[in-house]
Amino acid sequence: MGIDDKAANKADELTGKAKEGLGRATDNERLESEGRADQSKSDIKQAAEKVKDAFKR
């Protein structure tokens, strides 16, 4: 996994956490669920990158 990919995935994850937290604080269910979706998307990308790295070895 390249450093750029790791940084982008981590940024997506942090953005998702921020959205989820802001959604909870403002009682905005749409923003909260959007944040959870962003985190899930980031987790899937990270898993895919790990699989790619495993096959490169």
ZIVENHU-V253535 format. One record per pair of residues at least 12 apart in sequence whose C-alpha atoms are under 8 Angstrom apart, sorted by sequence separation. I is the first residue (numbers start at 1). J is the second residue. D is the distance in Angstrom with one decimal. If there is no record, write none. Layout:
i=I j=J d=D
i=I j=J d=D
This chain:
i=19 j=31 d=6.0
i=20 j=32 d=4.0
i=19 j=32 d=6.0
i=20 j=33 d=6.7
i=20 j=34 d=7.1
i=19 j=34 d=7.1
i=20 j=35 d=4.4
i=19 j=35 d=4.6
i=20 j=36 d=6.2
i=18 j=35 d=7.1
i=16 j=34 d=7.3
i=17 j=35 d=5.9
i=16 j=35 d=3.9
i=17 j=36 d=7.2
i=15 j=35 d=7.2
i=16 j=36 d=6.0
i=16 j=37 d=7.3
i=16 j=38 d=4.8
i=17 j=39 d=6.8
i=15 j=38 d=7.4
i=16 j=39 d=5.0
i=15 j=39 d=7.9
i=13 j=38 d=6.5
i=14 j=39 d=7.7
i=12 j=38 d=6.5
i=13 j=39 d=4.7
i=12 j=39 d=6.8
i=13 j=42 d=5.5
i=12 j=42 d=5.9
i=13 j=43 d=7.6
i=10 j=42 d=7.3
i=9 j=42 d=5.4
i=9 j=43 d=7.9
i=9 j=45 d=6.9
i=9 j=46 d=6.6
i=6 j=46 d=7.5
i=1 j=49 d=5.5
i=1 j=50 d=6.7
i=1 j=52 d=7.5
i=1 j=53 d=6.0
